[in-house]
């Protein structure tokens, strides 16, 4: 793969794969079940039997595993070798030598590579495309392997007038800092989030532990690993929901499901459907 692709500028990028390696240490059956639940809810299905899913930027491999456990044929790839290793570790643990789950390394911005993948009933890319350094091209590239008819499930960071610029600056600072500086930045961010959550819980007379239990029920993820991913995740691009909707409407796709972060910090989730005749390749 060519180093000219923006997402291969390793001196500027966050070590996503290393963070996911640490996440796998806390992976549990409860987290896997929640990942399955979120896939079923957003795609509007109970099972994926007879369907194929392409996991673009598979990260920890959790959602590839969830899709495979739901009966889907899965192809996973990531540009980060350690993320690829995470997915391979999960396959070895839960589906050893399974020909229905193929894992490899690649870039969503690499057009020959994407064309070589074939077509899939579901293309899934959660929280990935805004980290490539060329988000709008990546949003277009994920249509190449999408079957007709097919579903596209993506999540993209929400744009905020001030905070998006602030976090872009903070993320660049994190990426250019030595390990000690990164620990201070991540720790400060985590402390701010904990304090903010505690204040909200106290004002609403809510049990503070509820927030942490709910995080497991949010796609099976880990609050700490999500915080590290957030503060370190660079390159970093954002979009308003209407921009994403217009982008895919012009390409002939229809919105099936939208889950927003309420105008705040985080990802908006979209499920689009490409009809048998609609949408450009």
C-alpha positions in Angstrom: 0.0 0.0 0.0 1.2 3.5 -0.8 2.4 5.8 1.9 0.9 8.7 -0.1 -2.5 8.0 1.3 -3.5 10.5 4.1 -4.3 7.8 6.6 -0.8 6.3 6.4 0.9 9.4 7.7 1.9 7.5 10.8 3.8 10.4 12.4 0.5 12.3 12.7 -1.9 9.6 13.5 -3.2 8.1 16.7 -2.3 4.5 17.5 -5.9 3.2 17.2 -4.7 -0.5 17.1 -2.8 -0.3 20.3 -5.9 1.2 22.1 -8.0 -1.7 20.7 -5.5 -4.3 21.9 -6.1 -2.9 25.4 -9.8 -3.0 24.9 -9.8 -6.7 24.1 -8.5 -7.3 27.7 -11.9 -6.2 29.0 -14.0 -7.8 26.3 -16.8 -9.9 27.8 -19.8 -11.9 26.6 -22.0 -9.0 27.8 -20.2 -6.6 25.5 -20.4 -8.9 22.5 -24.1 -9.4 23.1 -24.6 -5.6 23.2 -22.7 -5.2 19.9 -25.0 -7.8 18.4 -28.0 -5.9 19.7 -26.9 -2.6 18.3 -26.3 -4.1 14.9 -29.7 -5.8 14.8 -31.5 -2.6 16.0 -29.8 -0.3 13.4 -30.1 -2.7 10.5 -33.6 -3.7 11.4 -32.9 -7.5 11.4 -32.8 -10.4 13.8 -30.2 -12.4 11.9 -27.7 -11.9 9.0 -27.9 -15.4 7.6 -27.3 -15.5 3.9 -26.0 -11.9 3.9 -22.5 -10.6 3.6 -21.0 -7.7 5.6 -17.9 -5.6 4.9 -16.4 -4.1 8.0 -14.4 -1.0 6.8 -11.9 -0.1 9.5 -12.7 -3.1 11.8 -10.8 -1.7 14.8 -11.0 -4.2 17.7 -12.9 -6.6 15.5 -15.9 -6.6 17.9 -18.5 -5.8 15.3 -17.1 -8.2 12.8 -17.4 -10.8 15.5 -21.0 -9.7 16.2 -21.9 -9.9 12.5 -20.4 -13.4 12.2 -22.3 -14.6 15.3 -25.5 -13.3 13.7 -24.8 -15.6 10.8 -23.3 -13.2 8.3 -20.4 -13.8 5.9 -17.8 -11.2 7.0 -14.9 -9.5 5.4 -12.9 -7.2 7.8 -10.0 -4.8 7.0 -8.2 -2.0 8.6 -5.1 0.0 7.6 -3.6 -0.4 11.1 -1.7 -3.8 11.5 -2.5 -4.0 15.2 -6.3 -3.6 14.5 -6.0 -6.4 12.0 -4.3 -8.4 14.7 -7.2 -7.7 17.1 -9.7 -9.0 14.6 -7.6 -12.1 13.9 -7.3 -12.8 17.6 -11.1 -12.7 18.0 -11.6 -15.0 15.0 -9.0 -17.4 16.5 -10.9 -17.3 19.8 -14.5 -17.6 18.6 -14.3 -18.9 14.9 -11.0 -20.6 14.4 -10.1 -21.3 10.7 -13.5 -20.0 9.6 -13.7 -19.4 5.8 -16.8 -17.2 6.3 -14.7 -14.5 8.1 -11.9 -13.1 6.0 -9.5 -10.5 7.6 -6.8 -8.4 5.9 -5.0 -5.1 5.8 -6.1 -2.3 3.5 -7.2 1.3 3.1 -10.6 2.7 2.2 -8.8 5.3 0.2 -7.0 2.8 -2.0 -9.3 2.5 -5.0 -7.8 -0.7 -6.6 -7.9 -2.4 -3.2 -11.6 -1.4 -2.7 -12.5 -2.6 -6.2 -10.9 -5.9 -5.5 -13.2 -6.7 -2.6 -16.3 -7.4 -4.6 -19.9 -6.5 -3.4 -21.5 -6.8 0.0 -25.1 -6.7 1.2 -24.0 -4.5 4.2 -21.1 -2.1 4.3 -20.4 -1.1 7.9 -18.0 1.6 9.0 -18.5 3.0 12.5 -16.4 6.0 13.6 -13.7 5.4 10.9 -14.1 7.5 7.8 -13.6 10.8 9.7 -10.1 9.6 10.7 -8.7 9.0 7.2 -7.6 12.5 6.5 -9.9 12.5 3.4 -13.4 12.0 4.8 -15.5 12.9 1.8 -13.6 10.7 -0.5 -13.9 7.9 2.1 -17.6 8.4 2.3 -17.8 8.0 -1.5 -15.5 5.0 -1.6 -17.7 2.9 0.7 -20.3 2.9 -2.0 -18.0 1.0 -4.4 -18.5 -2.4 -2.6 -22.2 -1.9 -1.7 -24.5 -4.4 -3.3 -27.8 -3.5 -5.1 -29.9 -3.6 -3.0 -27.8 -3.0 0.1 -27.4 -1.2 3.3 -24.7 1.3 4.3 -24.2 1.7 8.1 -21.8 4.5 9.0 -21.1 6.8 12.0 -19.5 10.2 11.6 -18.5 12.8 14.1 -21.0 15.6 14.7 -20.0 19.1 13.8 -20.1 21.7 16.6 -19.4 25.3 16.0 -16.7 25.9 18.6 -15.9 22.5 20.1 -15.0 20.8 16.8 -12.2 23.3 16.3 -11.1 23.1 19.9 -10.8 19.3 19.9 -9.0 19.3 16.5 -6.4 21.5 18.1 -6.2 19.3 21.3 -5.9 16.2 19.2 -3.0 17.6 17.2 -1.3 18.5 20.5 -1.8 15.0 21.8 -0.4 13.4 18.7 2.8 15.6 18.8 3.4 15.1 22.6 5.7 12.5 24.2 4.1 9.7 26.1 4.1 11.6 29.4 2.4 14.5 27.8 -0.2 12.3 26.2 -0.9 10.7 29.6 -1.5 14.1 31.1 -3.8 15.2 28.3 -5.8 12.0 28.3 -6.0 12.0 32.1 -7.2 15.6 32.2 -9.9 14.9 29.6 -11.1 11.8 31.5 -11.2 13.8 34.8 -13.2 16.5 33.1 -15.7 13.9 31.8 -16.0 12.2 35.1 -16.6 15.5 36.9 -19.1 16.6 34.4 -21.0 13.3 34.7 -21.0 13.4 38.5 -22.4 17.0 38.5 -25.2 15.9 36.2 -25.9 12.8 38.2 -26.0 14.7 41.5 -28.3 17.4 40.1 -30.7 14.8 38.7 -30.3 12.6 41.9 -29.2 9.7 39.7 -26.8 6.9 40.8 -23.4 7.8 39.2 -22.6 4.1 38.6 -25.6 4.0 36.2 -23.6 6.0 33.6 -20.8 3.4 33.5 -23.2 0.5 33.2 -25.0 2.2 30.4 -21.7 2.6 28.5 -21.5 -1.2 28.2 -25.0 -1.2 26.8 -23.9 1.4 24.3 -22.6 -0.9 21.5 -20.7 -3.0 24.1 -17.9 -0.4 24.3 -15.7 0.7 27.2 -15.9 4.3 28.5 -12.1 4.6 29.1 -11.1 3.2 25.8 -13.6 5.4 24.0 -12.2 8.4 25.8 -8.7 7.6 24.8 -9.9 7.0 21.2 -11.7 10.4 21.3 -8.8 12.5 22.6 -6.2 10.8 20.5 -8.2 10.3 17.3 -6.4 12.3 14.6 -6.9 13.1 11.6 -10.3 14.5 12.7 -13.1 15.7 10.5 -16.8 16.4 11.3 -20.1 16.9 9.4 -23.6 18.1 10.1 -26.3 15.5 9.6 -27.8 17.4 6.8 -24.5 17.4 4.9 -24.3 13.6 5.2 -28.0 13.2 4.1 -27.5 15.5 1.1 -24.3 13.7 0.1 -25.9 10.3 -0.1 -29.3 11.6 -1.4 -27.4 12.9 -4.4 -26.0 9.5 -4.9 -29.4 7.8 -5.0 -29.5 6.4 -1.5 -32.4 6.5 0.9 -32.1 7.1 4.7 -33.5 4.2 6.7 -32.4 5.1 10.2 -30.8 8.0 11.9 -29.5 8.2 15.5 -28.0 11.5 16.5 -25.9 12.5 19.4 -28.3 15.3 20.2 -26.2 18.1 18.7 -23.3 17.4 21.1 -20.0 15.7 21.0 -19.9 12.2 19.4 -21.0 10.4 16.4 -24.3 10.5 14.4 -25.3 7.1 13.1 -26.8 6.6 9.7 -28.3 3.6 7.9 -28.9 4.2 4.2 -30.4 1.8 1.6 -29.3 1.5 -2.0 -32.1 0.2 -4.1 -31.7 -2.3 -6.9 -31.7 0.5 -9.5 -30.7 3.7 -7.6 -27.3 5.1 -6.7 -24.1 5.6 -8.6 -21.3 3.1 -8.5 
